[in-house]
Amino acid sequence: MAKLTNAFIRPGVLAANPALIETKNLLAPGNAGPQETQRVLSICNACRYCEGMCPVFSTLANYREPGLAEFDYLANLCHNCGACFDVCQYAEPHPFALQVPEALAEQRLHSYERFAWPAIFARGLRAQPKVMLVGLLALLSCLLLGLGLVLGGTGLWASYAGQGSFYAVMPHAVMVVLAGSSFGFAMLSLAVSVYRFARHLELDLMALARWRVWATALSAAATLRYLGDAQGCQSLSESQPAWRRVWHHTMAYGFALCFASTCIATLYHYGFGWVAPYPWFSLPVILGAVGGLGLVVGPVALAYLKRAETQTSVPMKVSRTGESASSMATRSPGTEQLNLSFLLLLAWVSATGLALLIGRDHASMPVLLAVHLAAVFTLFLLLPFSKFVHAPYRLLALLKHSAATAPGT
Amino acid sequence: MTAASYQVDVLVIGGGNAALCAAFAAREQGASVLIVEKSVQALRGGNSRHTRNLRCAHDIPSGTLVESYTAEQYWQDLLRVTGGATNEDLARLLIEESADIRQWMEQRGAQFQPALAGTLSLAHSNAFFLGGGRALLNRYYEHAQQLGIKVWYEAQVLELDVQHGQFESAKVSLQVDVNGVAQKQSCEVRAQQLIVASGGYQSNIAWLREAWGEAADNFLIRGTGQNTGEMLAALDAAGAITHGDPKACHAVAIDARAPKFDGGIVTRLDCIPFGVVVNTLGERFYDEGEDIWPKRYAIWGSLVAEQPKQLAYAVFDATAARDFMPSVYPALQAPSLAGLAQQLEVPQTEFLATLDAYNAAVQPGDFDPTTLDGCTTQGLTPAKSHWARPIAKPPFYAYPLRCGITFTYLGVAVDAQARVLFAPVDGAGKVDLNERPSNIFAAGEIMAGNILGRGYLAGIGMTIGAVFGRLAGTAAGAALRG
């Protein structure tokens, strides 16, 4: 009845037609970047099986020929939960070797780089750990040297208890100038980047005038709605996105509490003339301590999750086991480094802050203060070139998405 | 697993939708079940990996299915596409069982989503898998693990031992790890019941060539390259009744640039009703606008297969460029029809004459892609009955078309319990009713020809797999207990 050997397959007519061969080869996987994003999304757009999985895919269906603006828009909508990779019929070992989360991660990094301002610092985005370490060490050395000079004979190892003790170590004006200039630089740089990215996305200004558009986008951002929700990222092992959300909230709201603590302390200082350090049961200390704890635990847990995700095989994530295993970390190293270095920097800032809180009456305070301030100034200076930019960029992408999907549009 | 023999109640050959449904049904009755999957884990599930929906009868809106799709509508649709080439008893059984199969699958891990953009005509009849077939398979295998169903990957059945009127054992070749080195080992799997759900034989080009001749070399296989039909041949050799035209298959016109195997959905082209289709001689050969596309897409595979070099070109112009879902390869493009002919390497004079004749025959009308509109040709052979507009606005585009086979229909005949029917004669030609095996079942593509003599109805393949898989597993489990 049947011959059971698979026959030699003759090259057909196509092999002779250069026009056809050229277009056929467009589907071979290439190097990361917009060209690869285009290849990946053109396959997704012709497949559309993931349409119900998350807004990336339902949004993609609106664009017949997405361009760079759409690539960046979709990339900044993606949470990189990996669910679409797990269900992809074109993932390796299929010859199309589709890796949507990775392509979008690279595209995101690309968008951060292209809109970073001043552009000369953009390359720092890909060299994060080095830039971070150099910045920390340089600032720490300068601060210690400066403090040593200011303190003179009293020295860097002595108790400076009581109100105004920090300013006995570093004069208030100096601290304000250093913090103000680094923070001011960060805000200016971020403002320019965000403005340029918003222009690039072609946000509908009329839609932005509607409160509902903002409400939807802000609530999606504040709750990470599309990470691990019923209509959001679907995953076989629901635990991964769920934990990511928990730790991200821990970190993000920890960050917010620390920021609130600083604002209140500023108000105390200038509004009421109350000078730091503040008592344990004061608002700045309570908010800072609770937020600081979150800002240590959250980043460390997220870094651990990322490690676990890329180094061990989660049992249910079958596509990451066996022969199809393709480590997302090794294939998108820029993104992984950017994520990890920002997480560690945040954890370091708050860990040193907590250490300063505990040791503020101890002889180690001047050193702890220098270490913490070096961390804070490094964070400020690197903020526009760190993973932090994902926050405003994603919010802009969410605004565009909610403007397009809000009722009445 | 490295033992040279293995004992199990139910052996399931194949790892797709039909196989998993069969395994669930058998396991739920207490049977021990082993699934033998030929593929590596990452490509498991055969053609199910490329599927996106199944067709279900329902009287009221149900889950993601809107409106209603009655059993009678289902039957009429099936009758129409097959032209009556179907086993009515089995077909009506399929339709009846399809009514609750979606919920049954859902209870075993399947997740559904509303019809995809561009497929709204299927929203009332077809339930779409959230994330597609591979997502369905991932959930199924997770469920199989929870049920304690054993799965062997990269395991290929070499022989079926059918003796004394019963299936006895299967010789399975599998990869084993010996001190970190993968080695092939042969294992005898003894089972009381056998369920074969190993797909069609479309990936076996040599076998296709028996029916199609050398033309088969130019066919593309839309799904897995693993469906090479060994089990169908083995059942045939054991005396199973085979059924179906060896040329009959589900085949559509896909982009000729698609990979030989596994191109899946993205190579699909929905442009045919919006232009004309010419062969390599530059001639039209069929009415591109005969009926709405969901009712005609499944005939274009064999239409293209019958053309010289098994190649054709869908040609359209700037007016039609955005009327259909994008496909994955870019259309070939030229500022003039003559330039397009040159790119396509079709004879320019004939090509231009065909297009001129077509353009001259187009009658004025109101173009409406959603209905059988009045845009037609007059005095043209073959006619274009609907959606005929002049192809005159540059740039001009073309997609190369080949016959893309989804699966073959020649398979084994089964009864209403999915039990494989055996000829009432033995090898020597003697009638011996007692020697006919009763412990062999089949589900999915390998028996789909019982329902589909020809033609295709979107989503029915997965319904056949799920329904007959469930029937097979249920009957196999019952036979063990009885």
Chai-1 contact restraints between the chains, C-beta under 6 A:
chainA,res_idxA,chainB,res_idxB,connection_type,confidence,min_distance_angstrom,max_distance_angstrom,comment,restraint_id
A,M1,B,A233,contact,1.0,0.0,6.0,A-B,restraint_1
A,M1,B,D236,contact,1.0,0.0,6.0,A-B,restraint_2
A,A2,B,W207,contact,1.0,0.0,6.0,A-B,restraint_3
A,A2,B,G229,contact,1.0,0.0,6.0,A-B,restraint_4
A,A2,B,A233,contact,1.0,0.0,6.0,A-B,restraint_5
A,K3,B,A206,contact,1.0,0.0,6.0,A-B,restraint_6
A,K3,B,W207,contact,1.0,0.0,6.0,A-B,restraint_7
A,L4,B,E230,contact,1.0,0.0,6.0,A-B,restraint_8
A,T5,B,A206,contact,1.0,0.0,6.0,A-B,restraint_9
A,A7,B,I205,contact,1.0,0.0,6.0,A-B,restraint_10
A,A7,B,A206,contact,1.0,0.0,6.0,A-B,restraint_11
A,I9,B,K260,contact,1.0,0.0,6.0,A-B,restraint_12
A,R10,B,D217,contact,1.0,0.0,6.0,A-B,restraint_13
A,G12,B,N218,contact,1.0,0.0,6.0,A-B,restraint_14
A,V13,B,K309,contact,1.0,0.0,6.0,A-B,restraint_15
A,V13,B,L311,contact,1.0,0.0,6.0,A-B,restraint_16
A,L14,B,A256,contact,1.0,0.0,6.0,A-B,restraint_17
A,N17,B,E345,contact,1.0,0.0,6.0,A-B,restraint_18
A,A19,B,L332,contact,1.0,0.0,6.0,A-B,restraint_19
A,A19,B,Q343,contact,1.0,0.0,6.0,A-B,restraint_20
A,L20,B,R257,contact,1.0,0.0,6.0,A-B,restraint_21
A,L20,B,P400,contact,1.0,0.0,6.0,A-B,restraint_22
A,T23,B,Y329,contact,1.0,0.0,6.0,A-B,restraint_23
A,T23,B,P330,contact,1.0,0.0,6.0,A-B,restraint_24
A,K24,B,R257,contact,1.0,0.0,6.0,A-B,restraint_25
A,S42,B,V328,contact,1.0,0.0,6.0,A-B,restraint_26
A,I43,B,V266,contact,1.0,0.0,6.0,A-B,restraint_27
A,I43,B,V328,contact,1.0,0.0,6.0,A-B,restraint_28
A,N45,B,P326,contact,1.0,0.0,6.0,A-B,restraint_29
A,A46,B,V266,contact,1.0,0.0,6.0,A-B,restraint_30
A,A46,B,P326,contact,1.0,0.0,6.0,A-B,restraint_31
A,A46,B,S327,contact,1.0,0.0,6.0,A-B,restraint_32
A,A46,B,V328,contact,1.0,0.0,6.0,A-B,restraint_33
A,C47,B,I265,contact,1.0,0.0,6.0,A-B,restraint_34
A,C47,B,V266,contact,1.0,0.0,6.0,A-B,restraint_35
A,R48,B,L116,contact,1.0,0.0,6.0,A-B,restraint_36
A,Y49,B,R52,contact,1.0,0.0,6.0,A-B,restraint_37
A,Y49,B,G132,contact,1.0,0.0,6.0,A-B,restraint_38
A,C50,B,G131,contact,1.0,0.0,6.0,A-B,restraint_39
A,E51,B,L116,contact,1.0,0.0,6.0,A-B,restraint_40
A,G52,B,Q113,contact,1.0,0.0,6.0,A-B,restraint_41
A,G52,B,L130,contact,1.0,0.0,6.0,A-B,restraint_42
A,M53,B,G131,contact,1.0,0.0,6.0,A-B,restraint_43
A,A61,B,A117,contact,1.0,0.0,6.0,A-B,restraint_44
A,R64,B,P326,contact,1.0,0.0,6.0,A-B,restraint_45
A,V87,B,G131,contact,1.0,0.0,6.0,A-B,restraint_46
A,V87,B,R134,contact,1.0,0.0,6.0,A-B,restraint_47
A,V87,B,A135,contact,1.0,0.0,6.0,A-B,restraint_48
A,Q89,B,R49,contact,1.0,0.0,6.0,A-B,restraint_49
A,Q89,B,H50,contact,1.0,0.0,6.0,A-B,restraint_50
A,Q89,B,R134,contact,1.0,0.0,6.0,A-B,restraint_51
A,Q89,B,G264,contact,1.0,0.0,6.0,A-B,restraint_52
A,P93,B,A42,contact,1.0,0.0,6.0,A-B,restraint_53
A,P95,B,P259,contact,1.0,0.0,6.0,A-B,restraint_54
A,L236,B,N138,contact,1.0,0.0,6.0,A-B,restraint_55
A,M316,B,E142,contact,1.0,0.0,6.0,A-B,restraint_56
A,G322,B,Q41,contact,1.0,0.0,6.0,A-B,restraint_57
A,E323,B,V40,contact,1.0,0.0,6.0,A-B,restraint_58
A,E323,B,A42,contact,1.0,0.0,6.0,A-B,restraint_59
A,S324,B,A42,contact,1.0,0.0,6.0,A-B,restraint_60
